[in-house]
Amino acid sequence: TAYLLVYLVSFLIPAFIFMLISRRAGREPMRLGVRIFPNAPAVIISAIGAVIVFAYLNSILVSFIDFSAVYVDTVYDSPIKILLGFISIAIVPALAEEFLFRGCILSNLLPYGKVTAVIASAFLFSMMHCNFAQFLYTFAAGIVLGLVYVETGSIWTSTFIHLFNNFYSLIQQIIYQRSGESLEAGRILTMLDLGIILFGAVLGSWLLYGRLKNYITEEKR
């Protein structure tokens, strides 16, 4: 009950801040349309790879500080716990957080500019987690999700990336626990992460090359 109350308050605080700083006139609607845009798989995979990179950078930066007291690991030793974990870790946060921080806050900060909207919404997103140990990771993930939302024009793309990232983390934790936290399992999961990062980097570079090529072509015209 205490956890649920803290979770609710953590959503109410950024919503209140948003009400104070947003312009009442000309509010932007949430982009709920389902868009099948070109290069959708490349955008999604490169975004997931970027989020994983920032997760590793975050873990390196905080490795010299003992945060064990603030972490409570859940043991997923039954199908019910796994199902509940999927609902509470993947589905609910992806929907609730994306609709609030990207659909509501970011959309209505766009009159101040895309950069301001993405950074401000990402900062509030990271503060909402109330976890200093993950601040860099959640802030960077918020920027990635915000850019995806702005560029694709649909809340469902960033929601899917958010859901997949949380689900992927849950699956990794379950596999690691079921293996008895073996060193071999840790290595396999790390190699899987590196594979996604490398694939995402290749696709992301290809997307950036395409954008740059189109920009140069337009400038020549």
Summary of the structure (lengths in Angstrom):
residues: 221
radius of gyration: 18.7
end to end distance: 61.2
largest distance: 61.9
contacts: 643
relative contact order: 0.16
helix: 80%
strand: 0%
